[in-house]
Amino acid sequence: MTDKILFVDDEESVLQSMKRQLRKRFSLQTAMGGDEALQILKEEGPFAVIVSDMRMPGMNGVQLLSRVKDTYPETVRIMLTGNADQETATEAVNNGHIFRFLTKPCSTAILVPSLALAQRQYRLMTAEKELLQKTLKGSVTVLSELLSQAKPTVFSAGLRIKDYAVSVAEQLELPNLWQIEVASMLAQIGGISLPSDIINKKYAGLELSDEEEEMWENYPEIGARLLEKIPRLENVTKMIRWQQVRFDGFDEELVNTEFEEVLTGAQILKAAIDFDIQVYQGDAPPEAVEYLRSTKGAYNPEVLDTLAQIKFEDRIRRTLCLSVDDISVGMIVEEDIVAKNGTLILPKGQEISWSALQAMYNFNRQVGIVEPIKVSTCQGNEGENGEE
C-alpha cells in the first residue's frame, strides 16, 4: 500500500489546492483542523506523513503534531506555516519533533521532495522496528527453548508467562507490546544460576530456607546483568530487574524518573510469574488471582483486576495418555515427563515444541521415557488416539 499523507489546514481553498498539486504523486487525504485530523488518524491510520499548518483555531499545529508524536510516533511530521519567525520554529521542533519546517507559500519544487524524503524516513523507521522486533523475538524464542532443556521447570514457564503478561498489557493498552513479550520470555533467564532443587521446590509450593529464598529473590538481578549490554533492550532489562519488587516497594523517586510503561511492565511480570506458579500447583485461574490479592501491597491492583477478567482457557481440550511416538508438536504436558532414570525431561504445563519433541525422541532411544505420557490437545486435533 502506498504510504499515505495527511494534510491539515483550516482553509478549504488550501486543501483543495494541495489535492490538485499532489494527487498524481501521492496518496493524499486532507483534514479541516486538528480534531478532524486526529479522528482520521484513529479511523484510517497509519499514515506515513502528516503535514500541518501552524495557525489554526482551537488546536494549533504544534499542539497537533505533539499529540501525533505521542500517539503515532512512526508518523513523520512536517510543519507548514506562513509565520516563519524563530519562536514558532523553535516551538515546533522542540514540542512536535518535526522532520521539516516549511514556509508558506511553499512551491511544488520544494514540497514534493520534502514529502518524498518524509515517506522514505517513515519506511526506514518502520522497517528497522519490524526487523528489531522479529529478530529479537525469534532469537528469544530459540534461546528460551535451549534454556528449557537445561532448566526445564523454570524456562518452560516462559511461553505461559508470555501469554499472561501480553494479555494483560493488551487490555491495559500499553505501548510497545513487543517489549512485554520479550521481557516475559526472558524474565527468568537469571534462573540459570539457581540450583534445580530450589526451582523445583518453588514450583511445587514447598517452603524455601532463608538462603534459598534470598537466591530466588536475587535471580532477576543476575538476569538483568546478563542482558544490560544488549542494545535496544534497556527497557526490557529494567522490567526484568524489577520483576520481584513489591508494588508498594516502588519508591517515589523511581516513579518520578522512570517510564510508566517500564514500571507497569515489571509489575505485570511479577503478577504473571506468581500467577503461573499458583496455576502450576493446581489452582484454577480465579483461585490463583485471589491468592495474589491476599498478599496485600505485593501486586498492582489494576494488573490483578485485568488478570482476573482474562479467559485463558477458551479452547476445549481433551486429555490423552500416549506413547512417545504418538506425541506431536503443540500438545500440552499435563504431568511431568520423566526418563526411566528419574531425569525430568519436560515439566507439566509446557507446550511441546519441535526441538523439545526431538529431545524426547533422542532421550527415549538412549535411556527410555516413562510411558504413557499424559498430555492435552484441542478437541478435534488429537488424531486417532483414544481419550484417557
C-alpha positions as CSV (number, residue, x, y, z in Angstrom):
1,M,0.0,0.0,0.0
2,T,1.2,3.5,-0.9
3,D,2.4,5.4,2.2
4,K,-0.4,7.8,2.9
5,I,0.0,11.5,3.7
6,L,-2.4,13.6,5.8
7,F,-2.6,17.3,5.0
8,V,-4.1,19.5,7.7
9,D,-5.2,23.1,7.4
10,D,-8.2,25.3,8.4
11,E,-8.7,26.8,4.9
12,E,-10.6,24.7,2.4
13,S,-9.0,26.5,-0.5
14,V,-5.5,25.5,0.6
15,L,-6.6,21.9,1.0
16,Q,-8.2,21.8,-2.5
17,S,-5.0,23.4,-3.9
18,M,-2.8,20.7,-2.3
19,K,-5.1,17.9,-3.7
20,R,-4.7,19.3,-7.2
21,Q,-1.0,19.7,-7.0
22,L,-0.2,16.4,-5.2
23,R,-2.9,13.8,-6.0
24,K,-1.0,12.3,-9.0
25,R,2.2,11.9,-7.0
26,F,1.0,10.8,-3.5
27,S,-1.9,9.1,-1.7
28,L,-3.2,12.2,0.0
29,Q,-6.0,12.9,2.4
30,T,-7.0,16.2,4.0
31,A,-8.4,17.3,7.3
32,M,-10.0,20.6,8.3
33,G,-8.2,21.3,11.6
34,G,-6.6,19.2,14.4
35,D,-9.7,17.5,15.7
36,E,-10.6,16.1,12.3
37,A,-7.0,15.1,11.7
38,L,-6.9,13.0,15.0
39,Q,-10.2,11.4,14.1
40,I,-8.9,10.4,10.6
41,L,-5.7,9.1,12.1
42,K,-7.7,6.9,14.6
43,E,-10.1,5.5,12.0
44,E,-7.9,5.3,8.9
45,G,-4.3,5.1,10.1
46,P,-1.5,4.5,10.0
47,F,-0.3,7.5,7.9
48,A,3.3,7.8,6.8
49,V,3.4,11.6,6.9
50,I,1.3,14.4,8.4
51,V,1.7,18.0,7.2
52,S,0.1,20.6,9.4
53,D,-0.4,24.3,9.2
54,M,0.7,26.2,12.3
55,R,-2.1,28.8,12.7
56,M,-5.4,27.0,13.2
57,P,-8.3,27.8,15.5
58,G,-8.7,25.5,18.5
59,M,-5.7,23.3,18.1
60,N,-2.6,24.8,16.5
61,G,0.0,22.9,14.5
62,V,2.4,22.4,17.4
63,Q,-0.3,21.0,19.7
64,L,-1.5,18.7,16.9
65,L,2.0,17.4,16.0
66,S,2.9,16.9,19.7
67,R,-0.2,14.7,20.1
68,V,0.6,12.8,16.9
69,K,4.2,12.2,18.2
70,D,2.9,10.7,21.4
71,T,0.2,8.5,19.8
72,Y,1.7,7.7,16.4
73,P,5.5,8.0,16.9
74,E,6.4,6.5,13.5
75,T,4.3,9.1,11.6
76,V,6.8,11.7,10.1
77,R,5.7,15.2,11.0
78,I,6.1,18.3,8.8
79,M,5.1,21.9,9.8
80,L,3.9,24.3,7.1
81,T,3.3,27.9,8.1
82,G,3.3,31.5,6.9
83,N,4.7,32.7,10.2
84,A,8.4,31.8,9.8
85,D,9.5,33.5,13.0
86,Q,12.2,31.9,15.1
87,E,10.0,31.3,18.1
88,T,7.4,29.4,16.1
89,A,10.1,27.2,14.5
90,T,11.8,26.5,17.9
91,E,8.5,25.5,19.5
92,A,7.6,23.3,16.6
93,V,10.9,21.5,16.6
94,N,11.1,21.1,20.4
95,N,7.5,20.0,21.1
96,G,6.5,18.4,17.8
97,H,9.8,16.8,16.9
98,I,9.1,17.7,13.3
99,F,11.0,16.3,10.3
100,R,10.8,19.5,8.2
101,F,9.8,23.1,8.8
102,L,8.5,24.7,5.6
103,T,7.2,28.2,5.0
104,K,4.1,29.3,3.0
105,P,3.7,29.8,0.2
106,C,5.7,26.6,-0.5
107,S,6.4,25.8,-4.1
108,T,5.8,22.3,-5.5
109,A,9.6,22.1,-6.3
110,I,10.3,22.2,-2.5
111,L,7.2,20.4,-1.2
112,V,7.3,17.3,-3.4
113,P,11.0,16.3,-2.5
114,S,10.2,17.0,1.2
115,L,7.2,14.7,1.2
116,A,9.2,12.0,-0.7
117,L,12.0,12.2,1.9
118,A,9.5,12.0,4.7
119,Q,8.0,8.9,3.2
120,R,11.5,7.4,2.9
121,Q,12.2,8.2,6.6
122,Y,8.9,6.5,7.5
123,R,9.8,3.4,5.6
124,L,13.3,3.3,7.2
125,M,11.8,3.6,10.7
126,T,9.1,1.0,10.3
127,A,11.5,-1.4,8.6
128,E,14.0,-1.0,11.4
129,K,11.3,-1.5,14.0
130,E,9.9,-4.6,12.3
131,L,13.4,-6.1,11.9
132,L,14.2,-5.4,15.5
133,Q,11.0,-6.9,16.8
134,K,11.1,-10.0,14.6
135,T,14.8,-10.6,15.1
136,L,14.6,-10.2,18.8
137,K,11.5,-12.3,19.3
138,G,12.9,-15.0,17.1
139,S,16.2,-15.0,18.9
140,V,14.5,-15.0,22.3
141,T,12.3,-18.0,21.3
142,V,15.3,-20.0,20.3
143,L,17.1,-19.0,23.5
144,S,14.1,-20.0,25.6
145,E,13.9,-23.4,24.0
146,L,17.6,-24.1,24.5
147,L,17.4,-23.0,28.2
148,S,14.3,-25.1,28.7
149,Q,16.5,-28.2,28.1
150,A,18.9,-27.1,30.9
151,K,16.3,-25.9,33.5
152,P,13.0,-27.2,32.2
153,T,10.8,-26.3,35.1
154,V,11.6,-22.6,35.1
155,F,12.3,-21.9,31.4
156,S,9.3,-23.9,30.1
157,A,7.2,-21.4,32.0
158,G,8.3,-18.6,29.6
159,L,5.6,-19.2,27.0
160,R,2.8,-19.4,29.6
161,I,4.1,-16.2,31.3
162,K,4.2,-14.5,28.0
163,D,0.6,-15.4,27.3
164,Y,-0.5,-14.0,30.7
165,A,1.7,-10.9,30.5
166,V,0.9,-9.9,26.9
167,S,-2.9,-10.4,27.5
168,V,-2.8,-8.1,30.5
169,A,-0.7,-5.5,28.6
170,E,-3.1,-5.5,25.7
171,Q,-6.1,-4.9,28.0
172,L,-4.2,-2.1,29.7
173,E,-3.3,-0.7,26.2
174,L,0.4,-0.4,27.0
175,P,2.6,0.8,24.2
176,N,5.5,-1.3,22.8
177,L,3.9,-4.7,23.4
178,W,6.9,-6.4,21.9
179,Q,8.9,-5.3,25.0
180,I,6.5,-7.0,27.3
181,E,6.6,-10.1,25.1
182,V,10.4,-10.3,25.1
183,A,10.7,-9.4,28.8
184,S,8.2,-12.2,29.8
185,M,10.1,-14.8,27.8
186,L,13.4,-13.8,29.3
187,A,12.1,-12.9,32.7
188,Q,13.6,-16.0,34.3
189,I,16.9,-16.1,32.5
190,G,18.7,-15.4,35.8
191,G,17.3,-18.7,36.9
192,I,20.2,-20.4,35.0
193,S,22.2,-19.6,38.2
194,L,19.8,-21.3,40.5
195,P,20.2,-24.9,41.7
196,S,17.5,-27.1,40.2
197,D,16.2,-28.2,43.6
198,I,15.3,-24.6,44.5
199,I,13.4,-24.1,41.3
200,N,11.6,-27.4,41.7
201,K,10.7,-26.6,45.4
202,K,9.4,-23.2,44.4
203,Y,7.1,-24.5,41.7
204,A,6.0,-27.4,43.9
205,G,4.9,-25.0,46.7
206,L,7.5,-26.2,49.2
207,E,8.9,-23.8,51.7
208,L,12.4,-22.5,50.9
209,S,15.1,-21.8,53.5
210,D,16.1,-18.2,54.1
211,E,19.2,-18.7,52.0
212,E,17.2,-20.3,49.2
213,E,14.6,-17.6,49.3
214,E,17.3,-14.9,49.1
215,M,18.7,-16.7,46.0
216,W,15.2,-16.8,44.4
217,E,14.7,-13.1,45.0
218,N,18.1,-12.2,43.6
219,Y,17.9,-14.1,40.3
220,P,16.2,-11.2,38.4
221,E,19.3,-9.0,39.0
222,I,21.5,-11.8,37.6
223,G,19.2,-11.9,34.5
224,A,19.3,-8.1,34.1
225,R,23.1,-8.1,34.2
226,L,23.2,-10.7,31.5
227,L,21.0,-8.6,29.3
228,E,22.0,-5.0,30.1
229,K,24.8,-4.8,27.4
230,I,22.4,-5.7,24.6
231,P,21.4,-2.7,22.5
232,R,17.7,-1.8,22.4
233,L,16.8,-4.0,25.4
234,E,17.2,-1.2,28.0
235,N,13.5,-1.2,29.0
236,V,13.3,-5.0,28.8
237,T,16.3,-5.2,31.2
238,K,14.7,-2.8,33.7
239,M,11.4,-4.8,33.7
240,I,13.3,-8.0,34.4
241,R,15.5,-6.3,37.1
242,W,12.4,-5.1,39.0
243,Q,10.1,-8.1,38.4
244,Q,10.3,-9.2,42.0
245,V,9.8,-5.8,43.6
246,R,6.5,-5.5,45.5
247,F,4.0,-2.9,44.2
248,D,4.4,-0.9,47.4
249,G,8.2,-1.1,47.0
250,F,8.4,1.3,44.1
251,D,9.6,4.4,45.8
252,E,8.6,7.9,44.7
253,E,11.9,8.7,43.1
254,L,11.7,5.7,40.8
255,V,8.1,6.5,39.9
256,N,9.0,10.1,39.1
257,T,12.1,9.3,37.0
258,E,11.2,6.1,35.1
259,F,8.8,5.5,32.2
260,E,5.4,4.3,33.5
261,E,5.3,1.6,30.9
262,V,8.5,0.1,32.3
263,L,7.3,0.1,35.9
264,T,3.9,-1.3,34.8
265,G,5.7,-4.0,32.8
266,A,7.7,-5.1,35.8
267,Q,4.5,-5.2,37.9
268,I,2.8,-7.3,35.2
269,L,5.8,-9.7,35.2
270,K,5.6,-10.2,39.0
271,A,1.9,-10.9,38.8
272,A,2.2,-13.2,35.8
273,I,5.1,-15.3,37.2
274,D,3.4,-15.8,40.6
275,F,0.1,-16.5,38.9
276,D,1.8,-19.1,36.8
277,I,3.3,-20.8,39.9
278,Q,-0.1,-21.0,41.5
279,V,-1.7,-22.4,38.4
280,Y,1.2,-24.9,38.1
281,Q,0.5,-26.1,41.6
282,G,-3.1,-26.8,40.7
283,D,-5.1,-23.6,41.4
284,A,-7.8,-22.6,38.9
285,P,-7.1,-19.1,37.5
286,P,-9.7,-17.4,39.7
287,E,-8.2,-19.1,42.8
288,A,-4.7,-18.0,41.7
289,V,-5.8,-14.4,41.4
290,E,-7.4,-14.4,44.8
291,Y,-4.3,-15.9,46.3
292,L,-2.3,-13.0,44.9
293,R,-4.8,-10.5,46.2
294,S,-4.4,-11.9,49.7
295,T,-0.8,-10.7,49.8
296,K,-1.6,-7.0,50.5
297,G,0.6,-4.5,48.7
298,A,2.6,-7.0,46.7
299,Y,0.8,-6.6,43.4
300,N,-0.6,-3.8,41.3
301,P,-4.4,-3.9,41.9
302,E,-5.1,-2.9,38.3
303,V,-3.0,-5.7,36.9
304,L,-4.7,-8.2,39.1
305,D,-8.2,-6.9,38.1
306,T,-7.2,-7.2,34.5
307,L,-5.7,-10.7,35.0
308,A,-9.0,-11.8,36.7
309,Q,-11.0,-10.8,33.6
310,I,-9.0,-12.6,31.0
311,K,-10.2,-16.0,29.8
312,F,-7.1,-18.1,29.2
313,E,-8.9,-21.4,28.6
314,D,-11.0,-20.6,25.5
315,R,-10.2,-23.8,23.8
316,I,-11.9,-27.1,24.5
317,R,-9.2,-29.6,25.4
318,R,-9.1,-33.4,25.7
319,T,-6.7,-35.2,27.9
320,L,-4.8,-38.1,26.4
321,C,-2.3,-40.8,27.5
322,L,0.1,-41.5,24.7
323,S,3.4,-43.2,23.9
324,V,6.4,-41.1,22.9
325,D,5.9,-41.9,19.2
326,D,2.3,-40.5,19.3
327,I,3.3,-37.1,20.8
328,S,3.1,-34.2,18.4
329,V,4.0,-30.5,18.4
330,G,1.5,-28.2,20.1
331,M,0.3,-30.7,22.8
332,I,0.5,-29.5,26.4
333,V,2.2,-31.7,29.0
334,E,-0.3,-32.5,31.8
335,E,2.2,-34.4,34.0
336,D,5.9,-34.2,34.2
337,I,7.6,-36.3,31.5
338,V,10.5,-38.2,33.1
339,A,13.1,-40.6,32.0
340,K,13.4,-44.1,33.3
341,N,16.4,-43.0,35.4
342,G,14.3,-40.2,37.0
343,T,15.6,-37.3,35.0
344,L,13.0,-34.6,34.3
345,I,12.6,-34.2,30.5
346,L,9.6,-31.8,30.2
347,P,7.6,-30.3,33.1
348,K,3.9,-30.1,33.5
349,G,2.4,-27.1,31.6
350,Q,4.9,-26.9,28.8
351,E,3.8,-26.7,25.2
352,I,5.7,-29.3,23.2
353,S,7.8,-27.5,20.5
354,W,9.7,-29.2,17.6
355,S,13.0,-29.0,19.4
356,A,11.5,-30.5,22.6
357,L,10.0,-33.3,20.7
358,Q,13.3,-34.1,19.1
359,A,15.0,-34.1,22.5
360,M,12.3,-36.6,23.7
361,Y,12.9,-38.9,20.8
362,N,16.6,-38.9,21.4
363,F,16.3,-39.4,25.2
364,N,13.8,-42.2,24.6
365,R,16.3,-44.0,22.3
366,Q,19.2,-43.7,24.7
367,V,17.7,-44.0,28.2
368,G,13.9,-44.5,27.8
369,I,11.0,-42.4,28.9
370,V,8.3,-43.5,31.3
371,E,5.1,-44.2,29.4
372,P,2.2,-43.5,28.9
373,I,2.6,-39.7,28.7
374,K,-0.3,-37.5,29.8
375,V,-0.9,-34.6,27.5
376,S,-3.8,-32.4,26.4
377,T,-4.8,-31.2,23.0
378,C,-7.6,-29.1,21.4
379,Q,-10.7,-31.2,20.6
380,G,-10.6,-32.3,17.0
381,N,-6.8,-32.3,16.8
382,E,-6.0,-35.5,18.7
383,G,-5.9,-37.8,15.7
384,E,-6.8,-41.4,16.2
385,N,-5.7,-41.8,19.7
386,G,-8.3,-42.5,22.3
387,E,-9.2,-40.4,25.3
388,E,-8.0,-41.3,28.7
